[in-house]
Amino acid sequence: TATFGRGGSCDTLPSSGSGSGSQDVFVARYAPNGTLISAVQAGGPSADVSFGIATDGSGNAVVTGYFRGTATFGSGGSAVTLTSSGSADVFVARYAPDGTLLSAVKAGGPGGDIGYGIATDGSGNAVVTGSVVGTATFGSGGSAVTLTSSGSDDVFVARYAPDGTLISAVRAGGLSNDEGNGVATDGSGNAVVTGSFAGTATFGSGGSAVTLTSSGSDDVFVARYALTADAPLPVELSSFNGSSKNAEVALSWSTATETDNAGFIVLRNGVEIASYRTLATLRGKGTTANRSAYGYTDARVQPGASYRYTLRSVDVSGEIHTYARSVAVTVEAAAVAPQAFRLLSAAPNPFNPATTIRFDLPEAATVQATLFDALGQSVRTVSGSFSAGANQALALDASGLPSGAYVVRLSAGTHTATVRVMLAK
């Protein structure tokens, strides 16, 4: 337990765990004369530590640090419980002057990720810096950004809106230990970050990248970032459109310029559904000042359902950039039920590792797709329940199987049909 204040204004806070390794975070506010105004704690059974604190224009306190396992911020109806993705995760919490929790979010991955410094800009957004190890995800859903460190620890700089929504996140560093320790903002909302790096460390990406080399074991760095929501991204997206046709969603987009662009990732309702890593059509053009066009067809949709699509680009260093622009598409209703069962196609074909079997179904049925190898042995089966309709889709994933020629047998009740496919890894 720890007591804050004295006399009638004192407040005693109990820690959430027990033992020497079970510290909790505290946030206390005192009047100029030292009288306690509010004191709150946050944490869980493990060690939870705060390193940085700042205030916004409304007098709210923003705090960062790290937590392990589970940690609860706030109390009652405003309480938020966060769960770390690995050994330690960054937390960013905002409290009203009376100690009421306004927002609490986490960032991190399997390694130890720590928030050291925090500041606010003129819009009340929180700017945080610290270190990440391995991969670390900031934000959630369509705004999520995953950073990958170049070595042991890398610097991160992230900006969050007052409600905890991620605005932007970037990393900097090299093969040695690099971390951001302090951050401030200027009158334009730019973030000024300082910390330490060893060996060589790269800040920024593309044409604006700067690589620093330390004179000894560790050197100080000072970097300034324009992290506003409309900051220029390595890929200048000039259009992004979506439409429904034949019970599928067709997406198309174009870029005006690209800088070190490895490729694109397509998300449906915040979940990744396609990536340049497996689809050649989503691979970027590297660096170009010419207009480039891209497209993707989402066949795994349901007639009558509505979906929101967003894009991410990944540069050659592995840094991921999420674009604010999105498109909402309602899939056209299914046409009149077909008169006969018919296997339409398997696409893509050749495929790796999944293909989509499309078919017409005259009545509701359980549809099963069975994959046979060259010896006629059944090696994979997938099934689903479908209503009557044209151009239905059943996904077949052949992960773990060797390359070669296969046959898909599609059955629905007494109906069967086959199609030859090629798995090409």
TORLOSE-138395 format. One record per residue (C-alpha): x, y, z; residue in one letter. Coordinates in Angstrom, 3 decimals. Last residue first. Layout:
N
        c1        c2        c3  type
         X         Y         Z     A
...
***
This chain:
425
        c1        c2        c3  type
     4.880   -23.270   -54.635     K
     2.609   -24.351   -57.471     A
    -0.541   -26.343   -56.606     L
    -2.233   -27.177   -59.909     M
    -5.972   -27.771   -60.271     V
    -8.200   -30.206   -62.195     R
   -11.952   -29.842   -61.793     V
   -14.638   -32.293   -60.704     T
   -18.413   -32.357   -60.379     A
   -20.892   -34.051   -58.072     T
   -24.642   -33.721   -57.395     H
   -26.562   -36.161   -55.199     T
   -26.357   -33.882   -52.156     G
   -23.741   -31.280   -52.970     A
   -20.356   -32.593   -54.096     S
   -17.246   -30.915   -55.457     L
   -14.326   -33.152   -56.411     R
   -11.053   -31.254   -56.748     V
    -8.275   -32.987   -58.662     V
    -4.583   -32.389   -58.011     Y
    -1.427   -31.720   -60.006     A
     1.771   -30.911   -58.113     G
     3.420   -28.922   -55.381     S
     3.571   -30.560   -51.972     P
     0.876   -30.141   -49.299     L
     1.401   -28.153   -46.112     G
    -1.115   -25.457   -46.952     S
    -3.721   -26.692   -49.457     A
    -6.517   -24.295   -48.490     D
    -9.872   -24.684   -50.270     L
   -12.273   -21.747   -50.189     A
   -15.930   -22.334   -51.123     L
   -17.723   -19.745   -53.242     A
   -21.237   -19.426   -54.665     Q
   -21.700   -18.099   -58.204     N
   -25.461   -18.538   -58.306     A
   -27.702   -19.202   -55.348     G
   -29.490   -21.688   -53.130     A
   -28.364   -21.416   -49.523     S
   -25.037   -22.870   -48.468     F
   -23.702   -25.012   -45.635     S
   -19.955   -25.596   -45.682     G
   -17.295   -28.181   -46.452     S
   -13.523   -28.646   -46.674     V
   -11.542   -31.783   -47.381     T
    -7.804   -32.333   -47.939     R
    -5.582   -35.259   -48.944     V
    -7.990   -37.804   -50.501     S
    -5.852   -40.328   -52.358     Q
    -6.236   -40.743   -56.110     G
    -2.528   -41.333   -56.643     L
    -2.105   -37.928   -58.326     A
    -3.557   -36.201   -55.253     D
    -7.238   -35.776   -54.438     F
    -8.788   -32.611   -52.934     L
   -12.331   -32.895   -51.603     T
   -14.813   -30.002   -51.751     A
   -18.046   -30.449   -49.823     Q
   -21.309   -28.521   -50.151     V
   -24.059   -28.862   -47.567     T
   -27.279   -27.954   -49.325     A
   -29.821   -25.252   -50.107     A
   -31.198   -25.632   -53.625     E
   -30.142   -24.825   -57.211     P
   -26.437   -24.300   -56.356     L
   -24.129   -22.669   -58.899     D
   -20.401   -23.068   -58.244     F
   -17.125   -21.314   -57.429     R
   -14.149   -23.094   -55.882     I
   -11.657   -20.634   -54.375     T
    -7.959   -21.487   -54.276     T
    -5.467   -21.537   -51.428     A
    -1.716   -22.120   -50.984     P
    -0.565   -21.271   -53.567     N
    -2.609   -21.547   -56.776     F
    -2.372   -22.570   -60.436     P
    -5.296   -21.890   -60.788     N
    -6.578   -18.857   -58.910     P
    -9.362   -19.637   -59.102     A
   -11.301   -22.880   -59.385     A
   -14.220   -22.505   -61.723     S
   -17.926   -22.893   -62.473     L
   -19.042   -26.198   -60.959     L
   -22.714   -26.484   -61.873     R
   -25.856   -27.586   -60.076     F
   -28.965   -26.792   -62.079     A
   -31.841   -24.309   -62.336     Q
   -29.979   -21.363   -60.850     P
   -31.474   -19.445   -57.907     A
   -32.520   -15.933   -58.870     V
   -29.658   -13.500   -58.294     A
   -27.913   -13.020   -54.965     A
   -28.034    -9.535   -53.573     A
   -25.239    -7.164   -54.528     E
   -22.410    -6.934   -52.035     V
   -22.461    -3.678   -50.110     T
   -19.145    -1.849   -50.445     V
   -17.453     0.668   -48.157     A
   -14.171     2.220   -49.280     V
   -11.295     3.461   -47.128     S
    -8.870     6.400   -47.071     R
    -6.826     6.718   -43.875     A
    -3.934     4.780   -45.335     Y
    -1.871     2.434   -43.135     T
     1.916     2.359   -43.547     H
     4.019    -0.704   -42.678     I
     7.801    -0.611   -42.323     E
     9.500    -3.701   -43.759     G
    12.649    -1.928   -44.962     S
    11.454    -2.256   -48.580     V
     8.297    -0.322   -47.811     D
     4.973    -1.910   -46.930     V
     1.721    -0.328   -48.080     S
    -1.564    -0.730   -46.261     R
    -5.034    -0.475   -47.702     L
    -8.558    -0.346   -46.287     T
   -11.827    -2.082   -47.148     Y
   -15.203    -1.761   -45.424     R
   -17.779    -4.522   -45.925     Y
   -21.554    -4.742   -46.269     S
   -23.454    -8.031   -46.596     A
   -26.318    -8.589   -49.090     G
   -24.522   -11.386   -50.915     P
   -21.738   -12.903   -48.769     Q
   -18.061   -12.317   -49.460     V
   -15.061   -14.512   -50.139     R
   -14.601   -13.499   -53.791     A
   -12.593   -10.351   -53.071     D
   -11.155    -9.095   -56.352     T
    -7.926    -7.050   -56.241     Y
    -6.628    -4.190   -58.352     G
    -3.600    -1.992   -58.959     Y
    -2.708     0.974   -61.164     A
     0.571     2.918   -61.330     S
     1.148     6.597   -62.146     R
     4.789     7.406   -62.807     N
     7.218     8.968   -60.307     A
     8.642     5.573   -59.420     T
    10.443     3.888   -56.535     T
     9.681     0.233   -55.875     G
     6.809    -0.661   -58.212     K
     4.792    -2.457   -55.569     G
     3.685    -6.091   -55.465     R
    -0.086    -6.553   -55.222     L
    -0.453    -8.371   -58.558     T
     2.252   -10.850   -57.498     A
     0.009   -12.226   -54.774     L
     1.596   -14.152   -51.870     T
     3.807   -11.560   -50.155     R
     1.875    -8.745   -51.827     Y
    -0.875    -9.490   -49.339     S
    -4.578   -10.365   -49.262     A
    -7.270   -10.780   -46.591     I
    -5.893    -8.801   -43.628     E
    -8.589    -8.006   -41.066     V
    -9.748    -4.433   -40.331     G
   -13.211    -4.844   -41.824     N
   -11.568    -6.214   -44.983     R
    -7.873    -5.428   -45.257     L
    -5.705    -5.402   -48.383     V
    -1.888    -5.407   -48.060     I
     0.243    -3.645   -50.650     F
     3.758    -3.885   -52.038     G
     7.514    -3.375   -51.669     A
     7.318     0.402   -52.111     N
    10.705     2.103   -51.873     D
     9.111     5.424   -52.855     T
     5.936     5.429   -54.967     E
     4.258     8.236   -56.913     T
     0.760     8.994   -58.240     A
    -0.697     5.718   -57.046     T
    -3.834     3.987   -58.279     S
    -6.555     1.905   -56.706     W
    -9.050    -0.759   -57.689     S
   -11.224    -3.092   -55.651     L
   -13.768    -5.518   -57.119     A
   -16.149    -7.091   -54.610     V
   -17.840   -10.344   -55.620     E
   -21.488   -11.450   -55.899     A
   -21.375   -11.030   -59.682     N
   -20.424    -7.378   -59.341     K
   -19.891    -5.164   -56.317     S
   -17.754    -2.026   -56.445     S
   -14.679    -0.547   -54.783     G
   -12.519     2.516   -55.314     N
    -9.178     3.940   -54.147     F
    -7.577     6.877   -55.928     S
    -4.415     9.053   -55.842     S
    -2.437     7.177   -53.179     L
     0.992     8.758   -52.745     E
     3.171     5.901   -51.485     V
     6.016     6.699   -49.087     P
     3.543     8.638   -46.908     L
     3.234    12.406   -46.575     P
     1.925    13.590   -43.193     A
    -1.868    14.022   -43.226     D
    -2.422    12.555   -39.766     A
     0.339    14.725   -38.298     T
     3.580    12.970   -37.452     L
     6.099    15.438   -38.818     A
     9.174    14.035   -37.087     Y
    12.198    15.761   -35.547     R
    15.213    13.759   -34.444     A
    17.832    14.291   -31.738     V
    20.332    11.494   -31.187     F
    22.764    10.780   -28.347     V
    25.620     8.330   -28.852     D
    26.378     4.872   -27.488     D
    29.509     2.695   -27.737     S
    31.668     5.173   -29.581     G
    31.412     7.753   -32.341     S
    27.927     6.615   -33.330     S
    26.932     6.477   -36.981     T
    23.756     8.199   -38.206     L
    21.665     7.222   -41.240     T
    19.142     9.778   -42.529     V
    16.062     8.824   -44.579     A
    14.153    11.591   -46.399     S
    14.314     9.922   -49.831     G
    12.782     6.674   -48.618     G
    12.543     6.158   -44.884     S
    13.001     8.057   -41.613     G
    15.817     7.579   -39.113     F
    18.528     4.975   -39.732     T
    20.875     3.851   -36.972     A
    24.545     2.872   -37.189     T
    26.637     1.688   -34.251     G
    24.833     2.460   -31.002     A
    21.789     4.651   -30.397     F
    20.508     6.862   -27.576     S
    17.518     9.077   -26.899     G
    15.882    12.241   -28.172     T
    12.630    13.018   -29.956     V
    11.132    16.233   -31.306     V
     7.581    15.664   -32.535     A
     5.997    18.134   -34.958     N
     2.747    19.731   -33.812     G
     3.428    23.027   -35.541     S
     4.140    24.858   -32.290     G
     6.694    22.241   -31.277     D
     6.209    18.885   -29.568     T
     8.348    17.112   -26.964     A
     9.828    13.637   -26.592     V
    12.287    11.866   -24.289     G
    13.882     8.447   -23.959     N
    13.830     6.932   -27.441     G
    15.757     3.703   -27.695     E
    18.459     2.031   -29.784     D
    20.274    -1.211   -28.961     N
    22.313    -2.496   -31.905     S
    21.380    -3.610   -35.440     L
    19.892    -0.325   -36.551     G
    17.374     2.256   -35.444     G
    14.162     4.101   -36.218     A
    10.484     3.225   -35.992     R
     7.234     4.882   -37.032     V
     3.680     5.054   -35.690     A
     0.724     7.196   -36.778     S
    -2.757     8.298   -35.753     I
    -3.640     5.499   -33.352     L
    -7.020     5.851   -31.653     T
    -6.713     6.306   -27.871     G
    -9.710     8.626   -27.444     D
    -7.412    11.677   -27.182     P
    -5.785    10.793   -30.538     A
    -2.544     8.783   -30.420     Y
     0.885     9.495   -31.942     R
     3.697     6.971   -32.027     A
     7.498     7.284   -32.112     V
     9.474     4.056   -31.843     F
    13.201     3.525   -31.300     V
    14.618     0.077   -31.979     D
    15.860    -2.683   -29.696     D
    17.746    -5.880   -30.603     S
    18.158    -5.380   -34.334     G
    16.207    -3.976   -37.257     S
    12.989    -3.725   -35.256     S
     9.697    -4.551   -36.934     T
     6.740    -2.161   -36.674     L
     3.119    -3.215   -37.108     T
     0.544    -0.464   -37.683     V
    -3.144    -0.796   -36.760     A
    -5.605     1.793   -38.102     S
    -7.929    -0.770   -39.729     G
    -8.408    -2.739   -36.519     G
    -6.062    -1.916   -33.649     S
    -3.361     0.558   -32.680     G
     0.358    -0.187   -32.462     F
     1.693    -3.666   -33.197     T
     5.217    -4.678   -32.222     A
     7.611    -7.007   -34.045     T
    11.110    -7.767   -32.784     G
    11.999    -5.545   -29.825     V
    10.432    -2.118   -29.322     V
    11.744     1.012   -27.595     S
    10.367     4.294   -26.299     G
     8.529     7.312   -27.653     T
     5.006     8.630   -27.222     V
     3.073    11.544   -28.723     V
    -0.367    12.081   -27.170     A
    -2.938    14.075   -29.131     N
    -4.465    17.072   -27.351     G
    -4.829    19.084   -30.531     S
    -1.940    21.419   -29.637     G
     0.413    18.482   -29.135     D
     0.942    16.272   -26.102     T
     4.096    14.690   -24.667     A
     5.317    11.229   -23.649     I
     8.638     9.538   -22.909     G
     9.709     6.043   -21.885     Y
     7.218     3.583   -23.383     G
     8.548     0.026   -23.254     I
     8.373    -3.090   -25.433     D
     9.836    -6.429   -24.284     G
     9.370    -9.047   -26.975     G
     6.303   -10.963   -28.226     P
     4.510    -7.850   -29.481     G
     3.725    -4.326   -28.422     G
     1.223    -1.522   -28.047     A
    -1.443    -0.908   -25.429     K
    -4.396     1.433   -25.005     V
    -6.078     3.270   -22.135     A
    -8.680     6.009   -22.403     S
   -10.560     8.566   -20.271     L
    -9.885     7.129   -16.807     L
   -11.327     9.250   -14.008     T
    -8.623    10.652   -11.720     G
   -10.380    13.940   -10.878     D
    -8.149    15.844   -13.330     P
    -9.183    13.458   -16.159     A
    -6.859    10.534   -16.916     Y
    -5.257     9.347   -20.168     R
    -3.405     6.047   -20.525     A
    -0.702     4.867   -22.960     V
     0.670     1.389   -22.286     F
     3.720    -0.295   -23.819     V
     3.943    -4.077   -23.590     D
     6.113    -6.489   -21.596     A
     6.965   -10.201   -21.866     S
     4.617   -10.838   -24.764     G
     1.258    -9.735   -26.169     S
     0.287    -7.905   -22.970     S
    -3.315    -7.945   -21.809     T
    -5.148    -4.673   -21.088     L
    -8.084    -4.245   -18.719     T
   -10.108    -1.031   -19.070     V
   -12.209     0.418   -16.251     A
   -14.697     3.189   -17.110     S
   -17.711     1.411   -15.581     G
   -16.058     0.913   -12.217     G
   -12.338     1.581   -12.017     S
    -9.503     2.962   -14.098     G
    -6.658     0.974   -15.661     F
    -6.435    -2.789   -15.199     T
    -3.251    -4.685   -16.041     A
    -2.859    -8.192   -17.442     T
     0.425    -9.939   -18.202     G
     3.227    -7.382   -17.961     R
     3.012    -3.591   -18.047     F
     5.089    -0.783   -19.525     Y
     5.360     2.982   -19.347     G
     3.186     5.857   -20.516     T
     0.983     8.523   -18.922     V
    -1.308    11.263   -20.182     V
    -2.828    13.617   -17.598     A
    -5.869    15.741   -18.397     N
    -5.554    19.480   -17.799     G
    -7.705    20.407   -20.775     S
    -4.731    21.579   -22.849     G
    -2.969    18.257   -22.393     D
    -0.762    17.091   -19.525     T
     2.426    15.030   -19.495     A
     3.762    11.839   -17.881     I
     6.590     9.405   -18.608     G
     8.153     6.360   -16.961     F
     5.299     4.259   -15.559     S
     5.873     0.721   -14.284     V
     3.809    -2.462   -14.050     D
     5.417    -5.550   -12.501     A
     3.063    -8.525   -12.334     S
    -0.305    -9.204   -10.638     P
    -2.102    -6.282   -12.269     G
    -1.769    -2.574   -12.837     G
    -3.262     0.855   -12.369     A
    -3.452     3.204    -9.413     Q
    -5.282     6.453    -8.784     V
    -4.618     9.600    -6.761     A
    -6.631    12.822    -6.832     S
    -6.504    16.415    -5.566     I
    -3.847    16.072    -2.850     L
    -2.934    19.361    -1.188     T
     0.648    20.389    -1.935     G
     0.053    24.157    -2.011     N
     0.099    24.199    -5.826     P
    -2.649    21.516    -5.841     A
    -1.547    17.889    -6.208     Y
    -2.408    15.238    -8.763     R
    -1.398    11.599    -8.396     A
    -0.954     8.868   -11.025     V
     0.176     5.449    -9.805     F
     1.489     2.410   -11.675     V
     1.729    -0.858    -9.776     D
     4.769    -2.785    -8.582     Q
     4.590    -6.580    -8.288     S
     8.195    -7.715    -8.223     G
     8.807    -7.304    -4.482     S
     5.870    -9.475    -3.484     G
     2.108    -9.148    -3.909     S
    -0.144    -8.013    -6.704     G
    -2.769    -5.322    -7.386     S
    -1.075    -2.658    -5.265     S
    -3.190    -0.937    -2.597     P
    -3.727     2.839    -2.756     L
    -4.181     5.010     0.322     T
    -5.698     8.481    -0.181     D
    -5.099    11.536     1.957     C
    -7.306    14.629     1.749     S
    -8.566    14.559     5.349     G
    -5.080    14.593     6.819     G
    -2.251    13.919     4.436     R
    -1.654    13.323     0.771     G
    -0.797    10.024    -0.891     F
    -0.556     6.745     1.031     T
     1.023     3.637    -0.522     A
     0.000     0.000     0.000     T
***
